[in-house]
Amino acid sequence: MVGADPRGLVAADAVDVVQLPGAAGQQSVLAYLQHAAAGPGPLLVWVTGRLMASSSRRGGGEVHLALSGSTPGNVRYTGLPWSWLTRTLGAHAGPALLVADVEADAATWPKVVSAAESGQLSEGIALFGAVTPAPPAPAQEAGPYTRGFLGALRAGSPGAGPAVDVAAVHQWALAEPGPAGQVLPLAYGAPGPVLNNAAHRARSSHPDPVPAAAPVRDAVPAPRAEPSPAAPADAVPAPAPAVPVQDDLLAGILASARAGRHNEAAAMAAAWEQQALRQYGPHSPEAGLWTEVRADLARLAGDHGRAAELWMSAAHARLERGGAGDAEAVAAVKRAHYCWQHSGEQAPGLAAELLALWERVPGGAGAADHVRTHLRTLQGAPPAAAR
């Protein structure tokens, strides 16, 4: 969650943030959760960490969220029982969503799978997330599911309302590449309008350049040459003043990518980008969001050089709109940098543009030095002497 503004995640005008201290015991954590659940409006609870089953006979193997100092022998007293978490969220008066990016050790895994299959893990609340096997050493950064989920929220859904469909965001997050291994997806219930649609906010702050009543007759529809279940030929939306990018469309594009039909997914995204360009102009947030979708699709397809180019293009656009202090512009530069590192022989040709971007944003000197060092390594030159 580092780098994410919690206030930008929830579909509400005013947001209170309750962050749990890492060293809190089970009663303290429960009190914080009860305090958050007592408030009005949409409620988002984001859980990361390790699930652990009690090894004590009295514990009955109940699944807990491990807290500081938890072990299988003491988790009954030091961890948070998962049932406490779901019961507390179930008492919330408004729409509520639990997002879980958690891991489970070998002893706990069968109990988690059983609880997921029976629905006991959700107990009637809206729960979306992923459970992965616990690695030998604790992870030092956000997992693939969290990265993918936050990336989808940053992009939003142009054409949709102020809230995005959590099921579509969940599918996008599951497609985020990560270490090979088993993943248990969690998808239960419908939370209602909880997650903020960043694209709706961007569109609201940039009025449409065409009259609301004027249809766009030369809009480019989604590709129809090879219809598939993800994008049926008869599902092409009618011309409209707003780019009709709904959550089901994004999910369809993602389904094509996950099925290995990367060219099809890229063609659909490019077609919708062209419609946004015609309708809103090349410098609009709507067109920029489709560039970012195409960048992520290129990364999923393994074309890191093309992904780096598209992320740099997106970063330039965000910098022009929001200036060097725009957090989303900096995030786009970081994604371009990540893809550039994996672009192989294309890296030298892309380095100059990436350096220029890092020189435009505050605090980019260290990243620019990394680009230069990596470039020298690729070119076989010795590292520069320390000065």
Contacts in CASP RR format, 6 or more apart in sequence:
PFRMAT RR
TARGET T0000
AUTHOR 0000-0000-0000
METHOD contacts of the structure
MODEL  1
MVGADPRGLVAADAVDVVQLPGAAGQQSVLAYLQHAAAGPGPLLVWVTGR
LMASSSRRGGGEVHLALSGSTPGNVRYTGLPWSWLTRTLGAHAGPALLVA
DVEADAATWPKVVSAAESGQLSEGIALFGAVTPAPPAPAQEAGPYTRGFL
GALRAGSPGAGPAVDVAAVHQWALAEPGPAGQVLPLAYGAPGPVLNNAAH
RARSSHPDPVPAAAPVRDAVPAPRAEPSPAAPADAVPAPAPAVPVQDDLL
AGILASARAGRHNEAAAMAAAWEQQALRQYGPHSPEAGLWTEVRADLARL
AGDHGRAAELWMSAAHARLERGGAGDAEAVAAVKRAHYCWQHSGEQAPGL
AAELLALWERVPGGAGAADHVRTHLRTLQGAPPAAAR
1 46 0 8 1.000
1 48 0 8 1.000
1 142 0 8 1.000
1 146 0 8 1.000
1 150 0 8 1.000
2 141 0 8 1.000
2 142 0 8 1.000
3 327 0 8 1.000
3 331 0 8 1.000
4 150 0 8 1.000
5 327 0 8 1.000
6 15 0 8 1.000
6 17 0 8 1.000
6 19 0 8 1.000
7 15 0 8 1.000
7 17 0 8 1.000
8 15 0 8 1.000
8 196 0 8 1.000
8 198 0 8 1.000
9 15 0 8 1.000
9 44 0 8 1.000
9 153 0 8 1.000
9 195 0 8 1.000
9 196 0 8 1.000
10 42 0 8 1.000
10 44 0 8 1.000
10 194 0 8 1.000
10 195 0 8 1.000
10 196 0 8 1.000
11 42 0 8 1.000
11 162 0 8 1.000
11 163 0 8 1.000
11 193 0 8 1.000
11 194 0 8 1.000
11 195 0 8 1.000
11 196 0 8 1.000
11 197 0 8 1.000
12 41 0 8 1.000
12 42 0 8 1.000
12 196 0 8 1.000
16 36 0 8 1.000
16 39 0 8 1.000
18 32 0 8 1.000
18 35 0 8 1.000
18 36 0 8 1.000
20 29 0 8 1.000
20 32 0 8 1.000
20 33 0 8 1.000
21 28 0 8 1.000
22 67 0 8 1.000
22 68 0 8 1.000
23 68 0 8 1.000
24 32 0 8 1.000
24 67 0 8 1.000
24 68 0 8 1.000
25 67 0 8 1.000
25 68 0 8 1.000
25 78 0 8 1.000
25 79 0 8 1.000
25 80 0 8 1.000
26 67 0 8 1.000
26 77 0 8 1.000
26 78 0 8 1.000
26 79 0 8 1.000
26 80 0 8 1.000
26 81 0 8 1.000
26 84 0 8 1.000
29 67 0 8 1.000
29 80 0 8 1.000
30 80 0 8 1.000
30 84 0 8 1.000
30 88 0 8 1.000
33 45 0 8 1.000
33 84 0 8 1.000
33 85 0 8 1.000
33 88 0 8 1.000
33 89 0 8 1.000
34 88 0 8 1.000
36 43 0 8 1.000
36 45 0 8 1.000
37 43 0 8 1.000
37 88 0 8 1.000
37 89 0 8 1.000
37 90 0 8 1.000
37 91 0 8 1.000
37 92 0 8 1.000
37 96 0 8 1.000
39 92 0 8 1.000
39 93 0 8 1.000
40 93 0 8 1.000
40 94 0 8 1.000
41 93 0 8 1.000
41 94 0 8 1.000
41 95 0 8 1.000
42 94 0 8 1.000
42 95 0 8 1.000
42 96 0 8 1.000
42 97 0 8 1.000
42 191 0 8 1.000
42 192 0 8 1.000
42 193 0 8 1.000
42 194 0 8 1.000
43 89 0 8 1.000
43 92 0 8 1.000
43 94 0 8 1.000
43 95 0 8 1.000
43 96 0 8 1.000
43 97 0 8 1.000
43 194 0 8 1.000
44 96 0 8 1.000
44 97 0 8 1.000
44 99 0 8 1.000
44 194 0 8 1.000
44 195 0 8 1.000
45 85 0 8 1.000
45 89 0 8 1.000
45 96 0 8 1.000
45 97 0 8 1.000
45 98 0 8 1.000
45 99 0 8 1.000
46 99 0 8 1.000
46 100 0 8 1.000
46 101 0 8 1.000
47 65 0 8 1.000
47 85 0 8 1.000
47 98 0 8 1.000
47 99 0 8 1.000
47 100 0 8 1.000
47 101 0 8 1.000
47 102 0 8 1.000
48 100 0 8 1.000
48 101 0 8 1.000
48 102 0 8 1.000
48 142 0 8 1.000
48 146 0 8 1.000
49 65 0 8 1.000
49 66 0 8 1.000
49 101 0 8 1.000
49 102 0 8 1.000
49 103 0 8 1.000
50 65 0 8 1.000
50 66 0 8 1.000
50 70 0 8 1.000
50 102 0 8 1.000
50 103 0 8 1.000
50 104 0 8 1.000
50 105 0 8 1.000
50 134 0 8 1.000
51 63 0 8 1.000
51 64 0 8 1.000
51 65 0 8 1.000
51 66 0 8 1.000
51 82 0 8 1.000
51 102 0 8 1.000
51 103 0 8 1.000
51 104 0 8 1.000
51 108 0 8 1.000
51 112 0 8 1.000
51 131 0 8 1.000
52 63 0 8 1.000
52 64 0 8 1.000
52 65 0 8 1.000
52 66 0 8 1.000
52 70 0 8 1.000
52 71 0 8 1.000
52 72 0 8 1.000
52 75 0 8 1.000
52 79 0 8 1.000
52 104 0 8 1.000
52 105 0 8 1.000
52 108 0 8 1.000
53 61 0 8 1.000
53 62 0 8 1.000
53 63 0 8 1.000
53 64 0 8 1.000
53 72 0 8 1.000
53 75 0 8 1.000
53 107 0 8 1.000
53 108 0 8 1.000
53 111 0 8 1.000
54 60 0 8 1.000
54 61 0 8 1.000
54 62 0 8 1.000
54 64 0 8 1.000
54 72 0 8 1.000
54 73 0 8 1.000
54 75 0 8 1.000
54 76 0 8 1.000
55 61 0 8 1.000
55 72 0 8 1.000
55 73 0 8 1.000
55 107 0 8 1.000
56 73 0 8 1.000
56 76 0 8 1.000
58 76 0 8 1.000
59 76 0 8 1.000
61 111 0 8 1.000
62 76 0 8 1.000
62 81 0 8 1.000
62 82 0 8 1.000
62 83 0 8 1.000
63 81 0 8 1.000
63 82 0 8 1.000
63 108 0 8 1.000
63 111 0 8 1.000
63 112 0 8 1.000
63 115 0 8 1.000
63 121 0 8 1.000
64 70 0 8 1.000
64 75 0 8 1.000
64 76 0 8 1.000
64 79 0 8 1.000
64 80 0 8 1.000
64 81 0 8 1.000
64 82 0 8 1.000
65 79 0 8 1.000
65 80 0 8 1.000
65 82 0 8 1.000
65 85 0 8 1.000
65 102 0 8 1.000
66 75 0 8 1.000
66 78 0 8 1.000
66 79 0 8 1.000
67 78 0 8 1.000
67 79 0 8 1.000
67 80 0 8 1.000
68 78 0 8 1.000
69 78 0 8 1.000
70 78 0 8 1.000
70 79 0 8 1.000
71 78 0 8 1.000
72 107 0 8 1.000
82 115 0 8 1.000
82 121 0 8 1.000
83 123 0 8 1.000
85 98 0 8 1.000
86 98 0 8 1.000
86 121 0 8 1.000
86 122 0 8 1.000
86 123 0 8 1.000
86 124 0 8 1.000
86 125 0 8 1.000
86 127 0 8 1.000
87 123 0 8 1.000
89 96 0 8 1.000
89 98 0 8 1.000
89 125 0 8 1.000
90 96 0 8 1.000
90 123 0 8 1.000
90 124 0 8 1.000
90 125 0 8 1.000
95 126 0 8 1.000
95 191 0 8 1.000
95 192 0 8 1.000
95 193 0 8 1.000
95 194 0 8 1.000
96 125 0 8 1.000
96 126 0 8 1.000
96 191 0 8 1.000
96 194 0 8 1.000
97 126 0 8 1.000
97 127 0 8 1.000
97 128 0 8 1.000
97 166 0 8 1.000
97 191 0 8 1.000
97 192 0 8 1.000
97 194 0 8 1.000
97 195 0 8 1.000
98 122 0 8 1.000
98 125 0 8 1.000
98 126 0 8 1.000
98 127 0 8 1.000
98 128 0 8 1.000
99 128 0 8 1.000
99 129 0 8 1.000
99 149 0 8 1.000
100 127 0 8 1.000
100 128 0 8 1.000
100 129 0 8 1.000
100 130 0 8 1.000
100 131 0 8 1.000
100 186 0 8 1.000
101 129 0 8 1.000
101 130 0 8 1.000
101 142 0 8 1.000
101 143 0 8 1.000
101 145 0 8 1.000
101 146 0 8 1.000
101 149 0 8 1.000
102 130 0 8 1.000
102 131 0 8 1.000
102 132 0 8 1.000
103 131 0 8 1.000
103 132 0 8 1.000
103 133 0 8 1.000
103 134 0 8 1.000
103 135 0 8 1.000
103 139 0 8 1.000
104 112 0 8 1.000
104 131 0 8 1.000
104 132 0 8 1.000
104 133 0 8 1.000
104 134 0 8 1.000
105 133 0 8 1.000
105 134 0 8 1.000
106 133 0 8 1.000
106 134 0 8 1.000
109 133 0 8 1.000
112 121 0 8 1.000
112 131 0 8 1.000
112 184 0 8 1.000
113 184 0 8 1.000
114 120 0 8 1.000
115 121 0 8 1.000
116 131 0 8 1.000
116 184 0 8 1.000
116 186 0 8 1.000
119 188 0 8 1.000
121 127 0 8 1.000
121 186 0 8 1.000
121 188 0 8 1.000
122 186 0 8 1.000
122 188 0 8 1.000
122 189 0 8 1.000
124 188 0 8 1.000
124 189 0 8 1.000
125 188 0 8 1.000
125 189 0 8 1.000
126 166 0 8 1.000
126 188 0 8 1.000
126 189 0 8 1.000
126 190 0 8 1.000
126 191 0 8 1.000
126 192 0 8 1.000
126 194 0 8 1.000
127 186 0 8 1.000
127 187 0 8 1.000
127 188 0 8 1.000
127 189 0 8 1.000
128 166 0 8 1.000
128 167 0 8 1.000
128 169 0 8 1.000
128 170 0 8 1.000
128 186 0 8 1.000
128 187 0 8 1.000
128 188 0 8 1.000
129 145 0 8 1.000
129 149 0 8 1.000
129 170 0 8 1.000
129 173 0 8 1.000
129 185 0 8 1.000
129 186 0 8 1.000
129 187 0 8 1.000
130 145 0 8 1.000
130 173 0 8 1.000
130 174 0 8 1.000
130 183 0 8 1.000
130 184 0 8 1.000
130 185 0 8 1.000
130 186 0 8 1.000
131 183 0 8 1.000
131 184 0 8 1.000
131 186 0 8 1.000
132 145 0 8 1.000
132 181 0 8 1.000
132 182 0 8 1.000
132 183 0 8 1.000
132 184 0 8 1.000
133 181 0 8 1.000
133 182 0 8 1.000
135 179 0 8 1.000
142 150 0 8 1.000
143 178 0 8 1.000
144 173 0 8 1.000
144 176 0 8 1.000
144 177 0 8 1.000
144 178 0 8 1.000
144 179 0 8 1.000
145 173 0 8 1.000
145 174 0 8 1.000
145 176 0 8 1.000
146 173 0 8 1.000
147 173 0 8 1.000
147 176 0 8 1.000
148 172 0 8 1.000
148 173 0 8 1.000
148 175 0 8 1.000
148 176 0 8 1.000
149 169 0 8 1.000
149 170 0 8 1.000
149 172 0 8 1.000
149 173 0 8 1.000
151 172 0 8 1.000
151 296 0 8 1.000
152 164 0 8 1.000
152 168 0 8 1.000
152 169 0 8 1.000
152 172 0 8 1.000
152 173 0 8 1.000
153 164 0 8 1.000
153 169 0 8 1.000
153 195 0 8 1.000
153 196 0 8 1.000
153 198 0 8 1.000
154 198 0 8 1.000
154 328 0 8 1.000
154 331 0 8 1.000
155 198 0 8 1.000
155 199 0 8 1.000
155 289 0 8 1.000
155 292 0 8 1.000
155 293 0 8 1.000
155 296 0 8 1.000
156 164 0 8 1.000
156 197 0 8 1.000
156 198 0 8 1.000
156 199 0 8 1.000
156 200 0 8 1.000
156 289 0 8 1.000
157 164 0 8 1.000
157 165 0 8 1.000
157 168 0 8 1.000
157 197 0 8 1.000
157 199 0 8 1.000
157 200 0 8 1.000
157 245 0 8 1.000
157 246 0 8 1.000
157 247 0 8 1.000
157 250 0 8 1.000
158 199 0 8 1.000
158 200 0 8 1.000
158 203 0 8 1.000
158 242 0 8 1.000
158 243 0 8 1.000
158 245 0 8 1.000
158 276 0 8 1.000
158 285 0 8 1.000
158 286 0 8 1.000
158 289 0 8 1.000
158 290 0 8 1.000
159 199 0 8 1.000
159 200 0 8 1.000
159 203 0 8 1.000
159 242 0 8 1.000
159 243 0 8 1.000
159 244 0 8 1.000
159 245 0 8 1.000
159 246 0 8 1.000
160 197 0 8 1.000
160 199 0 8 1.000
160 200 0 8 1.000
160 245 0 8 1.000
160 246 0 8 1.000
160 247 0 8 1.000
161 197 0 8 1.000
161 200 0 8 1.000
162 193 0 8 1.000
162 196 0 8 1.000
162 197 0 8 1.000
162 200 0 8 1.000
162 201 0 8 1.000
163 192 0 8 1.000
163 193 0 8 1.000
163 194 0 8 1.000
163 195 0 8 1.000
163 196 0 8 1.000
163 197 0 8 1.000
164 195 0 8 1.000
164 196 0 8 1.000
164 197 0 8 1.000
164 247 0 8 1.000
165 247 0 8 1.000
165 248 0 8 1.000
166 190 0 8 1.000
166 191 0 8 1.000
166 192 0 8 1.000
166 194 0 8 1.000
166 195 0 8 1.000
167 187 0 8 1.000
167 190 0 8 1.000
167 247 0 8 1.000
167 251 0 8 1.000
168 247 0 8 1.000
168 248 0 8 1.000
168 250 0 8 1.000
168 251 0 8 1.000
168 254 0 8 1.000
169 195 0 8 1.000
169 247 0 8 1.000
170 185 0 8 1.000
170 187 0 8 1.000
171 251 0 8 1.000
171 254 0 8 1.000
171 255 0 8 1.000
172 250 0 8 1.000
172 251 0 8 1.000
172 254 0 8 1.000
174 183 0 8 1.000
174 185 0 8 1.000
175 254 0 8 1.000
175 257 0 8 1.000
175 258 0 8 1.000
175 300 0 8 1.000
177 299 0 8 1.000
177 300 0 8 1.000
199 245 0 8 1.000
199 285 0 8 1.000
199 286 0 8 1.000
199 289 0 8 1.000
202 285 0 8 1.000
202 286 0 8 1.000
202 289 0 8 1.000
203 242 0 8 1.000
203 285 0 8 1.000
203 286 0 8 1.000
206 280 0 8 1.000
206 284 0 8 1.000
206 285 0 8 1.000
208 241 0 8 1.000
208 242 0 8 1.000
208 279 0 8 1.000
208 280 0 8 1.000
209 279 0 8 1.000
209 280 0 8 1.000
209 281 0 8 1.000
209 284 0 8 1.000
210 216 0 8 1.000
210 241 0 8 1.000
210 279 0 8 1.000
211 241 0 8 1.000
212 241 0 8 1.000
213 241 0 8 1.000
214 241 0 8 1.000
215 239 0 8 1.000
215 240 0 8 1.000
215 241 0 8 1.000
216 239 0 8 1.000
216 240 0 8 1.000
216 241 0 8 1.000
216 275 0 8 1.000
216 278 0 8 1.000
216 279 0 8 1.000
217 239 0 8 1.000
218 278 0 8 1.000
219 239 0 8 1.000
219 275 0 8 1.000
219 278 0 8 1.000
219 279 0 8 1.000
220 271 0 8 1.000
220 272 0 8 1.000
220 274 0 8 1.000
220 275 0 8 1.000
220 278 0 8 1.000
221 236 0 8 1.000
221 237 0 8 1.000
221 271 0 8 1.000
221 275 0 8 1.000
222 231 0 8 1.000
222 235 0 8 1.000
222 236 0 8 1.000
222 249 0 8 1.000
222 268 0 8 1.000
222 271 0 8 1.000
222 272 0 8 1.000
223 231 0 8 1.000
223 264 0 8 1.000
223 267 0 8 1.000
223 268 0 8 1.000
223 271 0 8 1.000
224 233 0 8 1.000
224 236 0 8 1.000
226 264 0 8 1.000
227 233 0 8 1.000
228 256 0 8 1.000
228 261 0 8 1.000
228 264 0 8 1.000
229 255 0 8 1.000
230 251 0 8 1.000
230 252 0 8 1.000
230 253 0 8 1.000
230 255 0 8 1.000
230 256 0 8 1.000
230 259 0 8 1.000
230 261 0 8 1.000
231 249 0 8 1.000
231 252 0 8 1.000
231 253 0 8 1.000
231 256 0 8 1.000
231 264 0 8 1.000
231 268 0 8 1.000
237 244 0 8 1.000
241 279 0 8 1.000
242 279 0 8 1.000
243 272 0 8 1.000
243 275 0 8 1.000
243 276 0 8 1.000
243 279 0 8 1.000
243 280 0 8 1.000
243 286 0 8 1.000
245 272 0 8 1.000
245 290 0 8 1.000
249 272 0 8 1.000
250 293 0 8 1.000
253 265 0 8 1.000
253 268 0 8 1.000
253 269 0 8 1.000
253 293 0 8 1.000
253 297 0 8 1.000
254 265 0 8 1.000
256 262 0 8 1.000
256 264 0 8 1.000
256 265 0 8 1.000
256 268 0 8 1.000
257 265 0 8 1.000
257 297 0 8 1.000
257 300 0 8 1.000
257 301 0 8 1.000
258 300 0 8 1.000
262 297 0 8 1.000
262 300 0 8 1.000
262 301 0 8 1.000
265 297 0 8 1.000
265 301 0 8 1.000
266 294 0 8 1.000
266 297 0 8 1.000
266 298 0 8 1.000
266 301 0 8 1.000
269 290 0 8 1.000
269 293 0 8 1.000
269 294 0 8 1.000
269 297 0 8 1.000
270 294 0 8 1.000
272 290 0 8 1.000
273 287 0 8 1.000
273 288 0 8 1.000
273 290 0 8 1.000
273 291 0 8 1.000
273 293 0 8 1.000
273 294 0 8 1.000
276 284 0 8 1.000
276 286 0 8 1.000
276 287 0 8 1.000
276 288 0 8 1.000
276 289 0 8 1.000
276 290 0 8 1.000
277 284 0 8 1.000
277 287 0 8 1.000
279 286 0 8 1.000
280 286 0 8 1.000
280 287 0 8 1.000
281 287 0 8 1.000
283 317 0 8 1.000
283 320 0 8 1.000
283 321 0 8 1.000
285 321 0 8 1.000
287 317 0 8 1.000
288 314 0 8 1.000
288 317 0 8 1.000
288 318 0 8 1.000
291 310 0 8 1.000
291 313 0 8 1.000
291 314 0 8 1.000
291 317 0 8 1.000
292 310 0 8 1.000
292 311 0 8 1.000
292 314 0 8 1.000
292 332 0 8 1.000
294 310 0 8 1.000
295 307 0 8 1.000
295 310 0 8 1.000
295 311 0 8 1.000
295 314 0 8 1.000
295 335 0 8 1.000
295 339 0 8 1.000
296 307 0 8 1.000
298 304 0 8 1.000
298 305 0 8 1.000
298 306 0 8 1.000
298 307 0 8 1.000
298 310 0 8 1.000
298 339 0 8 1.000
299 307 0 8 1.000
299 339 0 8 1.000
304 339 0 8 1.000
304 340 0 8 1.000
304 342 0 8 1.000
304 343 0 8 1.000
304 344 0 8 1.000
304 346 0 8 1.000
305 339 0 8 1.000
305 340 0 8 1.000
305 342 0 8 1.000
305 343 0 8 1.000
305 344 0 8 1.000
305 346 0 8 1.000
305 347 0 8 1.000
305 350 0 8 1.000
307 339 0 8 1.000
307 343 0 8 1.000
308 336 0 8 1.000
308 339 0 8 1.000
308 340 0 8 1.000
308 343 0 8 1.000
308 346 0 8 1.000
308 350 0 8 1.000
308 354 0 8 1.000
309 350 0 8 1.000
311 332 0 8 1.000
311 333 0 8 1.000
311 335 0 8 1.000
311 336 0 8 1.000
311 339 0 8 1.000
312 332 0 8 1.000
312 333 0 8 1.000
312 336 0 8 1.000
312 350 0 8 1.000
312 353 0 8 1.000
312 354 0 8 1.000
312 357 0 8 1.000
314 332 0 8 1.000
314 336 0 8 1.000
315 329 0 8 1.000
315 332 0 8 1.000
315 333 0 8 1.000
315 336 0 8 1.000
315 357 0 8 1.000
316 357 0 8 1.000
318 326 0 8 1.000
318 328 0 8 1.000
318 329 0 8 1.000
318 332 0 8 1.000
319 326 0 8 1.000
319 329 0 8 1.000
319 357 0 8 1.000
319 360 0 8 1.000
319 361 0 8 1.000
322 329 0 8 1.000
323 329 0 8 1.000
324 360 0 8 1.000
324 361 0 8 1.000
324 362 0 8 1.000
325 361 0 8 1.000
325 362 0 8 1.000
329 361 0 8 1.000
330 361 0 8 1.000
333 354 0 8 1.000
333 357 0 8 1.000
333 358 0 8 1.000
333 361 0 8 1.000
333 367 0 8 1.000
334 367 0 8 1.000
336 354 0 8 1.000
336 357 0 8 1.000
337 354 0 8 1.000
337 358 0 8 1.000
337 367 0 8 1.000
337 370 0 8 1.000
337 371 0 8 1.000
340 347 0 8 1.000
340 350 0 8 1.000
340 351 0 8 1.000
340 354 0 8 1.000
340 371 0 8 1.000
341 347 0 8 1.000
341 374 0 8 1.000
343 350 0 8 1.000
344 378 0 8 1.000
347 374 0 8 1.000
347 375 0 8 1.000
347 378 0 8 1.000
348 375 0 8 1.000
348 378 0 8 1.000
348 379 0 8 1.000
351 371 0 8 1.000
351 375 0 8 1.000
354 371 0 8 1.000
355 368 0 8 1.000
355 371 0 8 1.000
355 372 0 8 1.000
358 364 0 8 1.000
358 365 0 8 1.000
358 366 0 8 1.000
358 367 0 8 1.000
358 368 0 8 1.000
358 371 0 8 1.000
359 368 0 8 1.000
372 384 0 8 1.000
373 383 0 8 1.000
373 384 0 8 1.000
376 382 0 8 1.000
376 383 0 8 1.000
376 384 0 8 1.000
377 383 0 8 1.000
END
